Amino acid sequence: MKKLILSTLVITITFILASCAPQGQSNFKNGNKAIESFQKNIKDVDSHSIKSQNKTTIDFQDHKTTFNQTSHGRSNHHDKLAFNIEQKSSNKRFNTQNKSIFIQANELKSSPRVHYLNYEAQNAEIDHYQKIGQDWFDLTTFNQSMLKPIENDVTIDGRTLTYDGTNKDVLKYLYQLGYSQSPLVDQQSLSQIDNLNVKSGKFKLTFKDNKTLPEKLTFSIKATGYIKNEKIKINMNQTTDFYNFNKTKVKPYDNLTKNKYK
């Protein structure tokens, strides 16, 4: 009798705990509901951090070059941005440069320090990094450009959405996201690509346990285009981690305060 009472008590407690458990992404049965919940949650985000690893290989002018970039970023989604970027290139023809950036209320600090010829040049630099910050941190565009167009074409497994397809708008967005977090964005000779065609791509987006905010995005794309009538092939792979939602304190990275990248 005692054993029966104990078993009944355990089962009752289990049901109570299950009913009180947070209703997270793992309970969604399709991508539509997951993306709808994501759209609601991002409205309450006022700061977050990211870390990304980007590997991009290009075939251009009979040479293959591999670029690697590790990016750290912080934003308060209003007037503060902090970046720390470390780059590598397998080809001396395409030099790369590590850098650390901090922008607050349209004032920029950088390592290595930049000596501007005039006020307009400094403003252009600030505009450049603010545009990069928008690419990195704008979750509304992330939702509207990457998720909404294919909400009926994703598969869902627990907390992870998977997409492997040919939607041009989605693939173009993935390319822009990777481009802004790769050394390509700093390579003037590779920045003007005509007839860019993102031929294929896929991504996996994993959400956090108890609320629909992104935790990890992994994607790969293949693209082609032309630079001055010469064909370029691009293979890009990237992993981005999202963290410290509404807990990010936006301050300069140590490499900036110590002026490491002289």
Beta strands, then each sheet from edge to edge (+ up, - down):
strand 1: 48-60
strand 2: 63-75
strand 3: 80-89
strand 4: 99-104
strand 5: 107-111
strand 6: 155-157
strand 7: 160-165
strand 8: 194-207
strand 9: 214-227
strand 10: 230-243
sheet 1: 5+ 4- 3+ 2- 1+ 10- 9+ 8- 7+ 6-
end
